[in-house]
Amino acid sequence: MKILRIHLKSFRDFYAKPFLKAHLRESINNEVNDMSHPEQKFSAGAVSASVWANENTVDGKVIKNQSVTFQKRYKDADGQWKSSSSLMDRDLPNAMVVLAKAYEFMKLRVSDLQPAE
């Protein structure tokens, strides 16, 4: 899950202007909507890895990066689906596959965005 980070000083300066309050609210809502779906999800057995697009603003510059979340799905004693990041030894091969695929997706995506030399 992506955490929305706002620099306190820039937030105060921005939010202090009344006419910008609606823009801030809309901007946060758009960011939350964009964060609700991963760019790509890889699954093997009960294990999955999701690649998320992230944007952070540092010194007025927008920096784009990606992150990966990882989970194992299972049913509890009551038959309810649960998620965990804890793995058994038998889950490790599937974890290695989905994480390798997530890494491959991220690296190929980054190289596609960079100009050829």
C-alpha positions in Angstrom: 0.0 0.0 0.0 1.4 3.4 -1.0 1.6 6.0 1.7 0.7 9.6 0.6 3.6 11.8 1.6 3.3 15.5 1.8 6.0 17.8 3.0 4.6 19.7 6.0 5.8 23.2 4.9 4.6 22.9 1.3 1.3 21.4 2.6 0.8 24.4 4.9 1.7 26.9 2.2 -0.5 25.2 -0.4 -3.5 24.5 1.9 -3.4 28.1 3.3 -4.7 29.4 0.0 -8.5 28.9 0.2 -9.0 28.7 -3.6 -6.5 25.8 -3.8 -8.3 23.6 -1.2 -10.6 22.1 -3.8 -7.6 21.4 -6.0 -5.8 19.6 -3.2 -8.8 17.5 -2.4 -9.2 16.6 -6.0 -5.5 15.8 -6.4 -5.6 13.5 -3.3 -8.7 11.8 -4.6 -7.1 11.2 -8.0 -4.0 9.8 -6.4 -6.0 7.5 -4.2 -7.9 6.2 -7.2 -4.7 5.6 -9.2 -3.3 3.7 -6.2 -6.2 1.3 -6.0 -4.9 -0.9 -8.9 -1.5 -2.4 -9.4 0.3 -2.0 -12.8 0.8 -5.7 -12.9 0.1 -8.7 -10.7 2.0 -12.1 -10.9 0.6 -15.2 -9.2 1.9 -18.8 -8.7 -0.2 -21.0 -6.5 -1.3 -19.1 -3.5 1.6 -16.6 -3.7 1.3 -13.3 -5.6 3.4 -10.1 -6.2 1.9 -6.8 -7.4 3.9 -4.0 -9.0 2.7 -0.5 -8.1 3.5 2.8 -9.7 4.5 5.5 -7.3 5.1 9.3 -7.6 6.7 11.4 -5.0 7.5 15.1 -5.1 11.0 16.1 -3.9 12.1 19.7 -4.1 9.4 20.4 -6.6 10.4 17.5 -8.9 8.1 14.6 -9.5 10.0 11.3 -9.1 8.4 8.2 -10.5 9.3 4.8 -9.1 7.8 1.4 -8.6 7.3 -0.8 -5.6 6.3 -4.5 -5.1 3.8 -5.9 -2.5 3.9 -9.6 -1.8 1.3 -11.9 -0.2 0.2 -15.4 0.3 -3.6 -16.2 0.3 -5.0 -19.0 2.3 -8.3 -20.2 3.9 -8.5 -20.2 7.7 -10.3 -22.8 9.8 -13.7 -21.1 9.1 -13.1 -21.2 5.3 -12.5 -17.4 5.1 -9.8 -16.1 2.8 -6.8 -14.5 4.6 -3.6 -12.9 3.5 -0.1 -13.3 4.9 3.5 -12.4 4.1 4.7 -15.4 6.1 5.8 -18.4 3.9 6.3 -22.1 4.5 9.2 -23.9 2.8 6.9 -25.2 0.1 5.9 -21.6 -0.8 9.4 -20.5 -1.5 9.7 -21.7 -5.2 6.4 -19.9 -6.0 7.6 -16.8 -4.2 10.9 -16.8 -6.2 9.0 -17.1 -9.5 6.5 -14.2 -8.8 9.2 -11.9 -7.4 11.5 -12.7 -10.4 8.6 -11.9 -12.8 7.9 -8.6 -10.9 11.6 -7.6 -11.1 11.7 -8.5 -14.8 8.5 -6.4 -15.4 10.0 -3.4 -13.6 13.4 -3.6 -15.3 12.1 -4.1 -18.8 9.7 -1.2 -18.2 12.4 1.1 -17.0 14.7 0.2 -19.9 11.9 0.9 -22.3 11.5 4.4 -20.9 15.3 5.3 -21.3 16.7 6.4 -24.6 18.8 3.9 -26.5 22.5 4.7 -26.7 
